Amino acid sequence: MIYPKHWQDYALIDSGNYQKLEEFGEIRLIRPEPEASWLPKLSQAEWDTAQALFTGENIQTGRWLGSLPDSWLISYKSENLDLTFDLRQTKFKHVGIFPEQAANWEFIAESIRKLKTPQPKFLNLFAYTGGASLAAKACGADVTHVDSVKQVVTWANKNMQLSGLSDIRWIVEDAVRFVQREVRRGNTYHGIILDPPSFGRVLKGELWKLEEKIDDLMKLVVQLLDTEEHFLILNTYSPGFNQFDAHSVMNAYLPHPGFMEMSELGLRSRSGQDLPLGIINRVFWQK
């Protein structure tokens, strides 16, 4: 399992009973976590220190209980990156960042520095509030950020400004349709990350189910990779899609597998519980 190593403003305190106790800056939260099927290690008194918790049958019908500000800031700093994020109380369990993704941000930073191209092109698909976009931009890449939800693209833009960055290309569009158009145009990228949802609906109500759509998507995405050098990250979090499914898809369509890393992404807690939070397959290749 791969863990982020440089968080100072975030910590997983404990997990269990299908929940996780987290600290975002000075804010402690309890949020649902389907992976946390074990018992918590810390006492109920420790869990009671949370300022707010998200409760409900699912993220669509749940709500926040407790005292939580409308928004607050946290930072991520490492040798490679210095980023700032605006976190917010939303109608869902999310607050605007997936902390485990910091491990991918570092991979992006390291990969961009290995590339020979002076200003490599980077594409972030299903990009949410832009952590990967900010990481690539901070390392000098020409970044295109694609998400179908206008509000989260606006949110990502604010994160860019807070991080002292500029000139990310924002695209509000369904990721698959954007990739189809880029393939027709003959455009290519030196780095791509995609973090497709497990389930949902795309434009015109079309049903998206990861295990049914990922093959067609990967066939398109690999056509956008630069033929001289590239890196690719496939990040998934879906009960119906395991490590070997993801690895098989990458192997099937990549023209040059190069160095391929298959692992789980996760968080280490202060209590000692490791929490798995998705599957990653990453490849770096140079001619």
N, C-alpha and C positions, 0 to 999 in steps of 0.2 A: 504494500500500500504506500502511496506517495502522499506526503503531508506538506503543507506550507510551513516554512521555517522562520519567517521574518515578521509575523504579526506582532505588533505591540498594542494596537488599539482594539484587537479582537481576541477573545479566548472562549473556547468551549470548556465550561466548568464541569459539567456532568451530563449523563444521558441515561435514559431508562424509562420503562413504562410508556414507550412510544412517544417520548418527549425529549427535548434537550434544553439544558440551562446554559445560556450564553451571555457573554458580556461584550457589548459593542460600545467602546469608549467607557463612559460612566453609566451606561444603561444596561441593566440586567433583564433578560427576557426569558420566558419559557415558550417554546414553540413546538408544534407537533413534529414528530420524526418517525416515519414508518419503519425505518431500519432498526430503531432502538428497542428491540424486543426483550431485552434483559431487565434486571432490576437496577435501579440507581445505586451508586456506591456511597454517595453523600447523604447526609441526614435531611429530613424534611425541613428542619430549621434553616439549612443552607438554601434549599429550594425556595423557601419563603422569603428570601432576600430579593427575589425578582420584583422589579417595579411593575411589570405587566406580563400577561400571558395571553396567548391566542387560543381560543377554545371553540369547539363546534364539531359537527359531524365531518366536515371537510373544509378545504380552503375557500370554497364558494359560499358556504353558509355560516362560516365561523365569524368571530368578532374578538376584538381586544378587550381585555378586562384589566383595570389598574390605571396607573398614571404613566402616560407615555407622551413625550413631546411630539408635536406635529412633524418636526424634522430636527436632525442634529448631524454633526460632521465627525468622521473618523479618517485617519490617515493610514497609509501603508508605505513603509520605508524599508529599502534594502540597498545593497551596493548598486543594484541596477536601476531601481525605481523609487520615485517619490510622488505618490498619488494621494488625492483627497476625494472622499466620497460623501455625498449628501444622502443620508438615510432618512426614511420617512415612515410614518404610520400609514399603512395601506389597508384596503378592505380584505386583503388576503394575508397569509401568514408571513409573506416576504417583506423585507424592509429595504430592499434595493441593492443587496450584495450577496454573493455566495462565497463565503470566506475561503472555502477549500480551493476555489479557482485561482488563488494566488500562486499555487504551484504551477499552473499553466502560464500565468503572467511571466514567471521567471523563465520558463522554457521558451516563451516567445522572445523575451529580451536576449537570452543567450543565443537563440537561433539567428536572430536578426544580425547580431554582431559577428556571426560566423559567415554570413552571406558576403559574396564578393561584390554584388551590385551596390552602388553608392546610396541610392534611395529606393530600397525594395518596396514593392506594393504588397499591402496586407489587406485581407478581407475577413471581416467578422460577420458570420451569418447567425441568425437567431440571437442577436447581439445584446439584448436586454439593456442594462444601464452602463455598459461599455468598459468594464474592467480590462478586457483583452485589447480593446481599441486604444485605451489610454496607454497601456504598456507598450504596444507597438509604436504609437506616436512618440512616446517619450524616448524611444531608441532610434528615432529618425526615419521611420517608415512613412510611406504615403498610404493613409488608412481609409478604407471604405467600411462603413458601419451600416448593417442592414437589419432592420426589425420592422414587423408589420404594425406595431402599436405606436402611434404618434407620441403618446404621452411619455413612454419610456425612452424614446429617442430624444425628446426634449430634456428629460432627466439626465441622459448620458451627456448631452451638450453642456449642461450645468456642471457635471463632474469634470468635463474637459477644462472648462474655465477655472474651476476651483483648483485644478492641478497645474495651472499655469501653462496649458497647452492650447493649440489652435489648429485650424485648418483640417479637421477630420471631415470627410465627405459623408453626410448623413443621407440615408435612403430609407424612406418609409414605404415598405413594400413586402409582399410575401417573398421569403427567401428563395423558394424553388423557382418562382417566376423570374426573379432577378438573375439567378444563375443561368436559366435558360436563355435569357436575353444576352448575357455576357458571353455565353458560348457562341451564339449566333454572330456576335460582333467580333469574335476572335480575341477578346481581352484575356490576359493572363495575370497571375499573381505569384509572388515569391513565397507568401505565407498565407495559410487559410486556417481558421478555426471554425468549427460548427458544433453547436450544442443544441440539437433539435429536441423539441418536446416529445414526451412519451405519447401524448394523446391530445387531440384538439380539433378545431375546425379552422380551415383556411378561408380564403376569399370565396364568396358565393356559396358558403356553407359546406364546402367539400370536407369530408372527414379525413383527418390525418391520424394515422396509427404508425408509430415508428417502425415496428418490425415489418410492416407491409410496404413502407415508402422508402426506407433507407437505401435499398439497392438502386432504385432509379435516381435518387439524389446523388449517391456517390459516383455513379456513371457520369453524371454531369460535372460534379465538382472537380474530379481529377482532370477533366479537360481544361480547367482554368489554371492548372499548375504550370509554372514556368519550366521549360524543357531543359534549362541549364542548371538550375538549382531551386530547391523549394523545401518547405516544411509544411506539415499538415497535422492538425489535431482534431480527432473525433471524440467528443465528450458526450456520454449518454447516461441517463438516469431513468431506467425503465425496468419494471419487474419482468417484462416479457422479452428482454434483450440482454443477454449475458456477455461476459468477456469474450467468449469464443465466437459468438455471433458477430461482434464488432471487429474482431481480428480477421475473421473470414471475409467480411465485406472489404476491409482495407486491402487484404492480400489479393482479392479477386480483381480489383480495379486499378490499383496503383501501377503505373508503368514502370517505376523503379522503386521497389520497397525500401532499399537503403537500410538505415538503422531504424528498426521499428520497436517501439516500446509498448507493451501491453500491461496495464496495471489497473488497480483500483485507486480512486482518489478519496481521501478521507481527512479526518481531523483527529488530533490527539487531545484528550481532555486533561484538565488538572487532576481529575480523580483517577486517571489511568485507563479509562475506557476508550478504546479506539472505535471511531464511528465511520463506517464506509458510506460514501456519498456519491457513488457513480463510477463509471468505467471510462478509462481513457486509453486511446490508441494514438501514439505520436510517431511521426516519421520525419527524419531530416535526410536530404539527399543532395549531393552535388556531383556534377558530371566530372 
